[in-house]
Every structure is written in C-alpha cells, then in structure tokens.
Amino acid sequence: MPQLKSEGGEPSAPATPGLILLSYTTCWDAAEVFLGGLQALWQNNQPRRRKPKPRTGKRSRPDPFEPDVERIELWLQGEPRLRAKTLLERLIRRNPERYGPRHLRTLQRRMRGYRLQWIENEMAGLAAAEHPSLQEAQSEEKPVLPGVN
C-alpha cells in the first residue's frame, strides 16, 4: 500500500486506492450542502400555517350596552369631550348589577366608533354646504362611454 508523507518526511496514515482525501474547504462545503438540505427538509415537513379567517362582522357575544345605547349617545351629544371612564361610572351608578370595570375597554371601543361616525357626518355636512354642486354631480348618472350611450 502506498504511504503518504507528511511535511517532515515521516510516513502518515496509509492511503487506500479509491480513498479521496478532502481538504478543509471541501469538507466545509459538503457540510453546508448537507445542512442546507436539512433546513429544506425541515421547512417542507412543517405544518402549513393557516391564514386567519376574515371577521364576518358577527358578534360572538351580546352587546352589554344595548339597553343604554340611546342614553350613551345623548350623553355624548351633550358632552362630546366625555371620557369613557366617566361615562362608565355614570352607567355603574345607574345599574351596578349590569356594569362593572370589566366593561371599560368595550365602552372605549364603542366611543371611538361613535366619534368617528360623528366626524364623518360633520365632514359630509361641511362638504355639502361648501359645494352643493357636488351632490348634484354625484346624483346624476353619467354614461360609461360619452357619445355612445
């Protein structure tokens, strides 16, 4: 069997025919290929994450403020700067069995919706007052292709 000589001229490990001696970089490249294959295999075997379903707009529980919606809207119309916490305190005083501190976040979301709706109504009113021709233009139906229809 042929023997490999080391740098000092001493014989090193015996070499067999067909044995391929790999350099350090070749070993590193082979390890990267192997690990890359493992990563691809791991990713392919992972369960696919489902896309979240869009909300249908249907409530999952009954509205806790339904009996007092009109009262809440009246209070907000009378005092637009009223905070949710103050409003909830009023509701608790009126009906302590029905309302509690756990309803604060729900009321905050509800008030945000009321205020956004109020702002949209105000903006639409201002736009209509400033430009009455806009309402007329929106109400008229325009042909799809002028001169053809």
Salt bridges, closest charged atoms under 4 A:
ASP63 OD1 - ARG110 NH2 2.92
ASP68 OD1 - ARG71 NH1 2.67
GLU79 OE2 - ARG90 NH2 2.80
